[in-house]
């Protein structure tokens, strides 16, 4: 006789996190390979050098792309496998402690701040945007929102009961998903405007 399994909590949120972090890992891998190719040959033409404004090579040549002394893409290679592991474990039935999820949330606050700083630098100072970097910005936004959703639903932030109930109602209306779509649309609009200007 088989044991009854406890349903996985927040299943589709974890799936969304898994898909997003896998896409981010893929982008980080491509960017890391490109960084290695540029190190070997600074004049190499990358496949993502689409135009003067959509140009990975120009972004990779900037100091912002190596803020910590090595290609930023290496951070994705280090951290995205951990996010993928957490999502897979949660889908397998693992229930994480409050402190663990709050730590993950804090790390992703840093990650999303870094991603948008890089987008701002690319847009305003470097004068070019990297398609793979844009994918990382999109996916980092999604992972941040999914992590926030889980922490709110589980009330890991310690909100009062009325506040928690109100936030949970908003999440059931998919306010967070709508916010992500608005952010994505805003970034896409800025990219299109930048390409045409």
Residue, then its C-alpha position, 0 to 999 in steps of 0.5 A: x500500500x503506497x503512502x499518501x503524499x503531501x501536495x507540493x505547496x506553491x507548485x506552479x510558483x516553484x516551476x516558474x522559478x525553476x524555468x526562469x533560473x534555468x534560462x538565466x543559467x543558460x544566458x550566463x553560460x553563453x556570456x561566460x563563453x563569450x567572455x573567454x572568446x573575447x579574452x582570446x581575441x578582443x576583435x571577435x565578432x559575437x553572434x549577439x552583436x546584432x547592431x550598434x545598440x544591441x551589442x554584447x561585445x561592446x557591453x563585455x568590453x566595459x568595466x561594468x561587465x567585470x565589476x568584481x574583477x571577473x566577468x559578471x556572468x560567472x556569478x550566474x554560473x555560481x548562483x543559478x544552480x543553487x536556485x535550480x536545486x532549491x526549486x527542484x527540492x521544493x517540487x520534490x516535497x522539501x519544506x524549507x525553514x523560514x530563515x532559509x527562505x528569508x536569506x534567499x530573499x535577501x540574496x535576491x534583493x542584491x541580485x535584482x539590484x545588481x541586474x537593474x544597475x547593469x541595465x541602467x549602466x548599459x542603457x545610459x553609459x555604455x550605449x549598448x544593450x546585450x540580449x543575453x544580459x536582458x534575458x538575465x534581467x527578465x529572469x532575475x525579475x521573475x525569480x525575485x517575484x516568485x521568491x517574494x510570493x512564496x515568502x508572503x504566502x507563508x508569511x515569513x516576513x511576519x506581517x500582521x494577520x490582516x496585512x497577510x490576508x490582504x496581501x494573499x488576496x492580492x496574490x490570488x489575483x496575480x498582482x505579482x504576475x501583472x507587475x512582472x509583465x509591466x516591468x518586462x513591457x517597460x524594459x522592452x519599450x526602452x530597448x525598442x526606443x533605444x534601437x530607434x533613436 
